[in-house]
């Protein structure tokens, strides 16, 4: 569920005495509030979030018919395509077939070998091997590291690739460009050049193989906003009009003074086609407060009210999920809230949607010596939603405990990191990385297995990690 992501915060409206009643009862108070909502044409607005960026992208996937795994924003985008709110524009193009064995260098200190398969375009698979050249400080000359490659071809000859395990336990991804070149010695070859990525740290990588790569005929998709969606979008706030407010009840109506009264209220909004497609849900419910004042003529008027979201309710949620490659529907239980880094410290946050929105996390502190494993710890005692507002946590690392106190705002984590070693404190500002590198999980156990691998390598009790 996208409950936290769609928090409305506080919708506080000051009222200029349009709604009035001689007697103040729960029924008359409800009528005044509902009349004011209707008079102001107030509707529920849901933020587009990361979906807004997808409107501008080009894809090799047909979101209307294909089955493939997507993240939370991709799932919303796919629902909007299937609902007819986004219309496909299709173009026939050609793309390099990059299958083959590649040799190259990484950071001048390692020889690298990729064996790449492109059997199911645009998916990329394969294996890698890294061989140390003995740069100091670092592994001994001839020491090798190997693992698997997985990723996807993107438009404009861009390849996004993931290493498992990470290169030197730090670099998990590579962003590469492919092209046919003519070496100075003659003949033809295919080159892969780009960057390996660890948070916001990047190191160059370059590989090539002899021979000309043939062209594959493929379809390229762009999705245009339909008139129905355009009519309900608010471009200035990047939100959509998702449904009307319906007031359900006014509760705890009490006199504060002889001329001032306050009450609680409950409301719901049945989501329209756009709201349902964006959120994957059917209804939003919430609570709020209202204030009333008695005028000199004895008439009560509504002076202010607030509407605050409580939860999003779904019906048959599983049937609305995007489909994974193969047949089964994808259910994202542990949703990524972002990966934040400054090159030295990386913070990963997730929301456990199967446990009432519990926030989970991992902190990674990289050594200046890249031959040394980073320090990794699971976040504990987390304060905050992981979406916006205050953020605090503690973590056990190898040789020290750390604590953080700060905030998350507009994609940036800011605050103070303290260590039990007495070093610091350190002022941190961590920026959110690109969303395609963030990883969600279909179950809490899958997340726990991934965390266990990180901790076995580099956690507080890891053997031989120093």
N, C-alpha and C positions, 0 to 999 in steps of 0.2 A: 504493500500500500504506500501511496505517496503522501501520507498524512502530514509529516513534518515539512516536506518541501512546499506544501501548499498552505502553510500557516498564513492566515490573513493578518496576524498581529491584532491590532486594535483599530476598529473602524468607529471613530467617535464623531458624532454629528451634533453640532449645536443647532437648536431649532428656534426659529423666530416666531414662536407662538401661533403657528398655523393650526395645530391640533389642540382642541380644547373641549372641556366637558364640565358641566355644572357639578356633577358628583364624580368622585374618584373611587372607582372600584377596579378589581382586576380586569373585568370585562371592558370597562370604559378605557382603562389604561392600554389594554391590548389594541383596542380599536384606534386610539390616538397614534400609537407607534406604527401600526400597519398602514394607516392613512398617510403618515409622514413618509414612510418608505416608498409608497406608491406615488405620492406627489413629487418626490425627488427623483423618481425613476431609478432608484438605487438597485443595482444588480450585483451578484457575486462575480468578482473578477479573479481568475486564476492566472498565475504567471506562466509564460511560455518556457522560461528557464533555458536549458540547453537545446530545446527543440528549435528555438529561434535561429541558432547558428546552422542547423541542418537544412533550413529553407534555402540557404545560399550554396549548398554543396552539390557536387556531382558524384554519382554512384555507379558501380557496376552491378548492383543488386536491384532486382525488381521487387520493391517493397509490397506490391499488390498481391503477388502470387508465390514468391519464393519462400522457402523455409530456411532460416538461418538464425544464429544466436545474436541477440542485440542487447545493448545495455538499457537502462531505464529510459533515457531520452529517446533512444532508437525505437523502443517499444511504443512510446507515445506517438512518435512519427509514423510508425507502421500502422497504428490504429487509425490515424488521421487519413492516411492513404487509402486504407480499406473502406473507410467511411465516405470516400469521395470528396473529402475536404481539401486534398492535394491532388493535382492532376499531373500525370506523367508526360514528360517530353522526352522522346527516345531518339538517339542518334547512333548510326552504325559507324564504328571506327575500327582501327587495328591497334594491337598492343603487342609489345615484345614478349616472346616466349622465352623466359629466362631460365628454363630448366637446364641443369648441367653442373659440372664441378668447377669451382672457382678457387683461385689462390691469391693471397694478398698479404698486406701488412696492417697491423693495428698498433698505433702509438709508437711506431719505430722499434718497439721492444718485443713484439710477438709476430710470428708468422701465423696466418689464419687460413683455414680451409673450410669452404661451404660446399655441401652437396645438396642442391635444391631441386625439388619436384614441383611442378605446376600442373598436376593431373586434373584438379577440379578448380578451374579458374573461377574467381580470383584468389582462392585459398592457396597458400604457400606452405610447404612442409619440407623437412630435410634434417640434416645433421651438421654439426660444426666441430672443428678441432682447433685448439689454440696451442702453439708451441713457443715457449719462452726463449728469447735470445740472450738471457742472462743479464739484463740491465740491472744496475744496483740502485736502490734496494728492490728486490723482487725475487721471483722464483729462479732456481738454477737453470742454466742453459740446457735446453733439451727437454725440460719438464713440460708435460702436455696436460691439457684439460679438454674435455669433450662433452657434448650434450646434443639436445634436439633443437630444431628451428620450427617455428610456426608463425603464421602471419597472413597478410593479405595484400594483394596488389590494389593500389588506389589509382584513380585517374591521374593523368599527366606523368606516367612512368615512375610513380612513387611506390615504394615497398615499405610497409610497416612490419617489422619482424621481431619476434620474442625469443630470447634464449632461455633454455631450461636445462641445467641450472644457470644462474646468472654468470656472466663473464667476471672472473675474480670475485664472485659473490656480491658484486655491486651493480654491474651494468646489465639490465634486464631487457632492454629494447634497442633496436636500431631503426633509423629512418634512412633509407637508401634511395638513390635514383639510378635508373638503368638506361644505357644507351649503347648503340653500336659505334665502335671507333675504329680508326685505321692507325695502328702503331707505326712508329718511325721506321721500323725494320721491314714494313710491308705486311700484307695479309690483312685479316679482319679479326676483331675480337669484340666481346661484350664486357662492358665495365659496370661494376656496382660501386658507387661512391656515396659517402654520407657520414653519419654520426651515430655512435653508440651512446645510449642515454642512461643516466642514473639520476632520477629526480630531475633537477635542472642543470646537472653537470653533463657535459658532452665531450667525447673524445673521437677524433676522426678515424675512419676506416676506409680502406680501398681494396677492391678485389677485381679480378678479371679472369676471363677464360678465352681461349682461342676459338675462332669460328664465328660466323655470323648468326645472330639469333633471328629465326623466322618471325613473321608477324601473325598474330592470331586475330581473326575477326570477332569482335565483341560488341555488345550493346552498352551504351552509356545513357544513364538516366538522370534527369533533373525533374524536380517536382515543384509545380507552380501552385500558388495559393489560389483556391477557387473563390468565386464571388461570394459564396455562402460564408466561408471562413473570413474573407476580407471584411465583410460587413460586421463581424463580431470581434475584430481585432482592434486593440488600442495601441497603435504604433509607438506613441510617446511613452507609455509605461510597459510595453511588451507584455501585455496581458490580453486575455480574451474574456468576453462576457459569457459566463458559464451557466447562469440560471438566476431565477428570481427568488427573492427572500420571502418565506412564509413564516409568520409568527405563530408559534404553537401555544405559548402560555406566558402569562405574567405571574411571577411568584414572589412571595415575601414582600408584599407591598406594605411599607411602613412609613409612618410620619416621622420625620427627623425634627421638624419644628411645626408650628401651626400652619406655616405657609410653604413648607418644603417636604416632599415625599420622595422616596427612592424605592426601586424594585429590581428584582432579577428578571430575566426573561429567557425563553428557549425558542430556537428557530431552526428551520431546515431549508435547504434549497435543493430541489430536484434538478439535477444537471441536464442541460440541453445536449444536443448532438455534439457540439463542439467541446463542451466541458467533459462529457463522458469519454469522448475519443482521446482528449488530452490526458485525463487522469486515469482512465481505465476503470472508473467507478461510476456509481449511479446517483449518489446523494451525499450532501454535506450537511452535518448537523452542528449546532453550536449554542452557546449561551451568551449572555450579555447583561447589561445594566441599563436602567433608565432613571431619569430624574424629572420630577414634576414640580411646578410652582403655582401657588394660588395667588391670583391677581386680586387687586382691591375690590373688584366687583363680585368676588366669590367664585369666579370660574377658574378651574384648574387647566393648566396648559402644560404640554410636553416641552421641557427646556433642553434636554440632551439625552442621547442614548448611544450605546455602543454595541457592536455585534462582533463576537469573537468566535473563531472556529474551534470546535472541539475534536471532530474526527470526520473522516471520509468513510462512508459505508458503501460496500459493494454487494452486488448480487451475482452469483455464479462467476466469481472472479477468475477462477482457473481457465474458463473458456475464453477469456479475453486476453490471455497472455500470448506474446509472440511465440512462434514455433522454432524449435531448435532444428539443426540439420538432422535429417532423418525423419522422425515422426512425432516424438513426444513434445508436448508443450513445455516451454521454459518457465520455470518458477524461480524468481530471484528472491531468496530468503534473506541474504546478506547483501544489501545494496551499497555500493561505493558512494561515499560522500566527498571523495576527493583525495588526491595525493599532493601534499604541500612540501616545498623544499626551498632551501637557499644554497644548495650545492654541498653543504656540510651536514645539515640535519634534514631528515625526511620524516614527515608525519603522514600516516595513512589512516583515514577514518571510514568506518562503515556503520550502517544502521541495520540491526537485526529486526526485520519486519515480522518475524515469527514470535518475537518476545516483547511485544508492546513498544517497539521503537528503541530498544536499548542501543546505546552507542558503544561501538567497539573500536579499538585502534592499535596501532603499532608505531613505535618510534625507532628510527635508524640514525645512528651517529657515525659518520664516516671518518676514518683515520686519514691524516695527511699522507701517510705512507700507504699507497694503493695496494701494496702486497699484503697488508694486514687486513684481516676481516673486520667489517664494521661491528659496532655494538648494537644489538637489537633487543628491544623489550616490548612486552605487551602492556598496553595502557591499563591502569587501574584507577579506581576512585574518580571516574570521569564525571565532571560537572559540565552541563551544556547539552544542547540538542545536536551539535555537530553540523548545523546548517547556518546559524547566525547567532550572535550574542556572546555571552561569556563562555569561556572554554578553560578548563583546568583538569589536571590529571597528575598521577604519579606513575613511575615505572621502575622496575628493577633491571639494571644493566650489568654487564660484566665488570665487576670491580667497583660499582657505585650504584646509588639510587638517585633518581632525578625527580624533580617536580616542576610543573609548569603552571603558570597563572596568567591568563590573558584573555583574548577574544578572537572570534572569527567574524570577518566582515568583508563582503564583496570579494570573495575568493582569496583573501589574505588572512593568515594567522599571525597575530602579533602578541607578544608577551615576554615574560621573563622566565628563563630556565635556570633552575638552581640544582647544584650537585652536592651529594653528601661528602665529596672529597674536599669541599671548601673552595674549589675553583669557581670562578664566576662571582656573582650571577651574570648571565648572558642575555642581552636583549636580542630577541629573535623576530625576524619578519620573513615568513615563509609564503611564497606564492604558489597558487594552484597550477599544476602542470596540465598538459593536454588530456582531454577526457578519454581519448582512445587508448591511453595507457593505464586507465583505471580498471580494476578487476572486481567484479561482483561474484557471488557464490550462490549456488542453488540450495544449499543447506548449511546449518550451523556446523555440522560435522565436517563438511568440505573446507569451510573456513578454518576450523580448528586443526585439520591436517596440514593445511598450508602454513599456519602459524607455527605448528610443531616443527616443521622442516626448517623454518627461519631460526627458531630458538635452538634447535639441535646444532645448527651451524654456528650461530653467533650470539646466542642468548646468555643469560647470567650464569648458567651452569655448563656452558659448552666446554668440552675438553679440548685442549690444545689450540684454543682460539687466539691466544695472545700472540 
